[in-house]
Structures are given as structure tokens and as C-alpha cells.
Amino acid sequence: MDGVKLADRLAYGAGCAARRAGFLHDAYRPNGPQTPIDLSNRFLRLCVAYVLPGGGVAAPSGFGVPFRQAWADWSYLQVGDYLAGPEGTAFVAAIEPPKPMLVVMTNTEINLWRPAAPVLAGINPYGAVLPGTNTALVTGFPASVLVGGGTVDRTHAGLADDTKVPGFVALLPSLPCVSPAVADLLTDASGAQYVVNAVEAVNGVWRLSMNQAVT
């Protein structure tokens, strides 16, 4: 038996296990940078069973750990596809037979914006980012946004109310038509705004290190 046939048999076996232990999910394939969880992007319904990253089922998943192993017939799926079911929405982060499929559980929907260059002094008295001039790069994408990364000082005055700007990490599928960059802006479903300070592409996933914009 060659590697291709082995991978196919493993995918079939994972699908059989999911039909016994999992739940029915809708599979969506993004078709551009807007709203991937749309009926027009749904291409399949299949059973999926999630377990912990290490393969265990004897304990609940921990807080702040978005990764899961997913048992499903992944021969129909590809990296970047979304799976929506009773346990929430996840996207496929890695398919590397004979290893199990890796997915990322999402907790919000995000929009990614490219701010326009500030206006030149003397033409307009306001030189900061103007929301009306921002260019939308990604809209309505389910993603994982969790506390992580570094924090930065807001002030150095040493006052009692000095705080640090919290750091966050966003995980979402990469898209060939979009290239996030440092200083891009990200907003989530709650209206919170973040500034991207680092971009890392890992296989088919973007990992964005961000700081939250606070007042």
C-alpha cells in the first residue's frame, strides 16, 4: 500500500469514527475576502468529532486553547475551510496524513482594514487615521482572538492609574488575495479595535500579533 492509498484509508476511517462519535457540520470554502460563512459557500455536510490537541477525551478543553484534533473524512476538505456545527465554528489549519486534522476553534468575527496614509500637514489640520478612508481587506471572517503576545506601556509617568496596552493574538485562514501588514487595523464583533504589530504566515494560517486600541 502506497502513501496516497494509506492517506485515503485513514481519512475514510476518521469519517467512520466521526459518524459514530461526532456531530453533523456544514463545510464552507471561502470565495474571496468577504463573509465565508455564507450559504453560497457551503459545499458539504459531514460529521466531525473534536478531541483535545493531544488526542485525549478524558478532560474538558482548557481556557485559551483554540486548537483541536478533528476526526472527519478530510479527503473532501482543504486548509482554510470552515466547519460550522453545534460545538461552534472552526477552520481547518492543517491536513497532514497520517496525522489527524488540526482545526482552530473561533470565538468572534473580524474585519481587517488598511488605513490610508495620514494627510500632509498644511492641507488638513487633522493628521491621524481617518476611518472613512480605510480600505477593507477582510470582512466577516470567523477567527480566534485571544489574549497573548506582549504589552506596551501607555505612559511612563509612574502614576497610580498607569496601565499597559493589552496584547492579543488573532488566528485566521490565509487568503492568496490579501497580505496583512504591520499597522493594519482589526475590529471584532464586539467593536474592539486592535493594531497589528507582527504578521506570521504558518502554512495556511495567519497569526497576527496585536495590541488593543484603548482610551
Secondary structure, DSSP 8 states (H G I E B T S, - for coil): --HHHHHHHHHHHHHHHHHHHSEEEEEE---SSB-SSSGGGEEEEEEEEEE-TTS--SS---TT--EEEEES-GGG--TT-EEEETTEEEEEEE--TTS-EEEEE--EEEEEEE------TTT-S--S--GGG-EEEEEEEEEEEEE-S--EES--S--TT--EE-EEEEEEE--TT----TT-EEEETT--EEEEEEEEEETTEEEEEEEE---
